[in-house]
Amino acid sequence: MRFAYNTNGCSNHRLEDAIELLADHGYDGVALTLDHHHLDPMRDGWEARADELAERLQRLDLGVVIETGARFLLDPKKKHRPTLLDARVDGRALRVEFLHRAHAVAERLGAEALSFWAGTTPSDCDEATAWDRLCDGISNLLERTPDDCSVPLCVEPEPGMLVETIDDLDRLRTRLGVDANTLRLALDTGHCLVTGDREPDVAVRERQAELGTVSIEDMRRGEHVHLPFGRGDMDLPRVLGALKEVGYERLVCVELSRESHRADRAIPEAIEALKRALADC
């Protein structure tokens, strides 16, 4: 099994330093959250920076998954905004452009997947309008995605967002008229504990054929807080056992976005916990 670590959990490090740190501790890849200080695709010169990063990853023999959940990249005053559900047409267009560029970065890096989420429904927006906006935005993204692209687009069900559960992703595909090969599942196993719709290992087995990328961390049931392993309700051997059982070969990405202040300790702690759990499968 191959493990990666999300760079949103080492946001106080330069990107090149974070990548070296992951390689030093035996990770197989990087879950790269594109951000203002970690390969910003909205700044001029991103192509050259992506090519330089591709060479570094190749030299270190690291795989990569592209994540798009940066907090303030598109709007320094509003967290995670604008989204595909934004009231402003130009706001929604900006999110589509960001996702399009993120996909271009992913292609240059030879990434395994691109992960993105729907966004939360604005307070002044009804559910039907929110779904219309989401479908319109993703349709625009798909229209701009070449048929021969090698990096799958993966939607991550996120607690509190319009696409909150795996069943919501099914609804999205139905509305768009696409299948799981067009929009794959970005499964954060911890989110299953928050929403309670499925146990994490059940989700892995049930949706094995559509898994585009998998994230893992500890969480408490009903509480959307990413925790180091051993501090929540995640049965780590059980989840890794399910991934092993279904023959999952892509990166399993640790996401500890609140641990950047102690990344030097959190990074080795996480992979040691994963290795112990894998031995117990």
N, C-alpha and C positions, 0 to 999 in steps of 0.2 A: 504494500500500500504506500502511496506517495502523499507526502504532506507539504503544505504551503502555509505561509503566515501572511495575514493581510497588513499592508503597509499603513492602514489607518491606526494600527496599534503600535506604530513606531514613528509617529508624526513629528517627533522632536529630533529625528535623525535626518541627515541628508539621504537622499534616495540611494546613492551609491554605497553609503555606509550601511544603510539598513540591509541592502541586498548582500553585502559581504558578511554581515552579522548572521543572516539566515543561512548562508552557505557554510559558515564556520560551525554552526550548530547542527548541521546535517539535514536541513530541509531540502526537499526535492524541487521546490518552486516558490513563486511569489504570487500572492493575490494583490495586484497593484491597484490601489484606489487612486485614480487620476485626480490630482489636486494642484493648488496654486504652487506648491513647492515640490510636488512629485509628478513631473511630466505633465504640465498643464497643456492640454490640446487646444486651448482657446488663445494661446499666445503664439506669435509668429516664431517660426523656427522649430515647431514641434516635430516636424518630419526628421530633421537632423538629430534631434535629441532622442527620438524613438529609435533611429538606426544605431546610434551609439549605445543605447540601452540593450538593443537586440544583440549586439556584439558581446556586451558584458555578460548577459544571461547565457549566451552560447558558451562563452569561455568557462563559466562556472557550472555549466551543465544543469541549469535551472529552467523548469517550465514556468509558465505564467498564465494567470487568469486576470482579465481586466474587470475591475469593479468601478461603479459610477456613482457611489453614494457620498461623494464629498459634501461637506456641510455648507460651506460658504463660497464655493468656487464661482457660481453664476451670479450670486447676489450677496455682497458682503454684509447686508443688513437683515436678511431673512434666511434662516436655516433651511437647507434643502429646496430652495425656491429659485426660479420658477420650476414647476413640474409640468407633466403632460396634461394636468387638469387645471392649469392656471386660467384665471378669468381673462387675462390679456392674450390676444392672438400672438403678439410678438414674444410674449413670455413662453408660450407653448412652442413657438417656432425656435426659440433659443435652446430649449431643452432637446428638441429633435436634432438641431445642429450639433449640440454637444454629444449626443449619443452617436450620431453619424461619424463625427471625428474620433470618438472613442473606439468605434468599430474599425476605423482606418488605422488607428494606433495598434489595435489588436492584430490586425492583418500583418502589419510591419513586424510585430514581435513574434508572430507565429503562435499566438495565444490559443489556449484550449477552448476558451469561451469568453463571451462578454455578458456580464450580468447587469440588469437594471430593474427598477421597481416602478410602480404606477404613480405613486404620490398619494397624499391625503386629500380628501374631498374638501374644497373650500367651504367655509361656513355659509356663504351666500349662494351655494350651488346645490341643486337637487341631484339625486342619484342618477337619474336618466341622463341629465346633461353631462354629468361627470363621465359616464360610460361612453357617451358620444365623443367627448373630447379625447378620452384615452384611445378609443379605436381610431379616431382620425389621426392622432399623433403617431401611433404605431404603424398605421397604414402608410403614412408618409415616410417613416423610417424604412419600412420594408421596400417601398418603391425605390429608395435610394441605395438599397443593398444589392450588389451584383448577385446574379444567380449562381455564379461559380465561387462565391466567397467560402473560405475554409473555416471561418470562426462562427460558431452557432450563436444566435441571439437567445438569451435566457432571461426569463422573467422571474423575479424573486418575490413570492408572496411575503408581505411584510405586515406585522401586526399594526392595526390602526389605519392601514392604507386601503384604497379601493379594492385592489387585489390583495386580500389578506390571507387567504387560504389556497390550497391546491385546487379546491373546487371552484374558486373564483377564477383561477387560471383556465380551467376547463371552459367556464362561461366566456372568458375573453376570446379563446380560440374559436368557439362556436360563433360568436358575434362577428369575428373577422373572417371566418370561413377558411381557417388555416389549421394545419395539423401540428403534432408535437415535433415534427422535424423542422418546421418553420420557426416555432417559438418553443424552445425547450424549457425545462424546469430548472431554475436555480434554487436548490433546496437548502435552506438554512435549518438544520435539524433542531436548533434551539427554539426557533419560532414555533415549532410544533408543540413545545411545552407551554408556550405563551397562549396560543389560540385554543389548544386542547382539541383540535379537530382530528388529530391522529397522533399516535405515539411515533417518535422519530424513526424507530426501526421498521415500523409498519409502513410509513411513508416511503422508506427506501425500497422495501420489497414490492410494494404496490406500484410504484412509479419508476422502477429500475430502467425501463426501456426509454424513458424520456428525460433522464437525468443529464443535464448539461454541465452543471458544476454543483459541488456540495460544500457547505460551510459547517463548521462545528465549533462549539464552545460550551461552557456550562451556562445554564439559566435555571431560575426558579419557575415553577408552574405559575402561569398567570402574570408574570412580571418580566417586562421586556428590558432586561439589563444583562449585557454580555459579561460573564464572569469567568475567571480562571477555573480550570478543571478542579473539581472537588469542593466547590463552594455552592453548588446548586443541585438540581434534581436530575441532571443528565446521567443516564446509565451508559457510560462511555464504552465499555466492552460490548454491550448489547448492540449499540449503533455501529461500531466498527465491525462487529461480527456480521451484521446484516449487509454492510457494504462488501465485506469479503465474500459472503455467501452469493451475492448477485454478480460477482466478478467485476466490481467497479474499478476502473483503471485510471481515471482522471485524478487530478489533484484534489485532496481533501483539505480545505482551507480553514485555518484557525482565524477567527475574528474576535479580537479583544481590543476594541476601539478605545476603551477607557484606561488602558494600561500603558499608554505611551510614556508616562512619567517614570515607569519602571521596566521599560522594554528590555533593558540589558538582563533583567532577571526573568521577566515573563516569557521571553522567547525560548530560552533553554528549559524552563519549567514546563512549558506546554508540550514540547516534543518528547520530553521524558515521560510525561503523563500519558501521551499517546502510545509510546512504545510499551509502557507497562500494561495499558489496557489491551493493546493488540496481542500481547503475550497471553492474556487471560481469555481471549475469544474462544 
